[in-house]
Amino acid sequence: MHALRQQLQAARRAFDPGSLRVRLTLGIVAVVALGLGGVAGWMGWQMQQLLVATRKENVRYIADRLASDVATYSEFAAPTEAMQKAVARNSSDGLLVWLGRPNGIADRAH
């Protein structure tokens, strides 16, 4: 028991929290941790901005494409059928297209 107590005291003396080595090591660890955390946060923010911008661009593309598809299908079919064909053409598994008319009736496809 006495030998264990002496070893613990020797270890405490070897690890001096006020020593230059310990302070430099802790400082470097803190700077690296904050730096990596900052880079990870910035990358996450940039990825989110890119995802939002891509989604907006995709929605604009679909809206433009939908209008031109309705115009094209309207040449050969009734307006309601043309709209249904355009919605079906621009829909996919992960996308819900929903069109509203001035009279409040909505068409949707997914």
Stockholm file with secondary structure:
# STOCKHOLM 1.0

chainA/1-110         MHALRQQLQAARRAFDPGSLRVRLTLGIVAVVALGLGGVAGWMGWQMQQLLVATRKENVRYIADRLASDVATYSEFAAPTEAMQKAVARNSSDGLLVWLGRPNGIADRAH
#=GR chainA/1-110 SS CHHHHHHHHHHHHHSCTTSHHHHHHHHHHHHHHHHHHHHHHHHHHHHHHHHHHHHHHHHHHHHHHHHHHHHHHHTTSCHHHHHHHHHHHHCBTTBCEEEECTTSCEEEEC
#=GC SS_cons         CHHHHHHHHHHHHHSCTTSHHHHHHHHHHHHHHHHHHHHHHHHHHHHHHHHHHHHHHHHHHHHHHHHHHHHHHHTTSCHHHHHHHHHHHHCBTTBCEEEECTTSCEEEEC
//
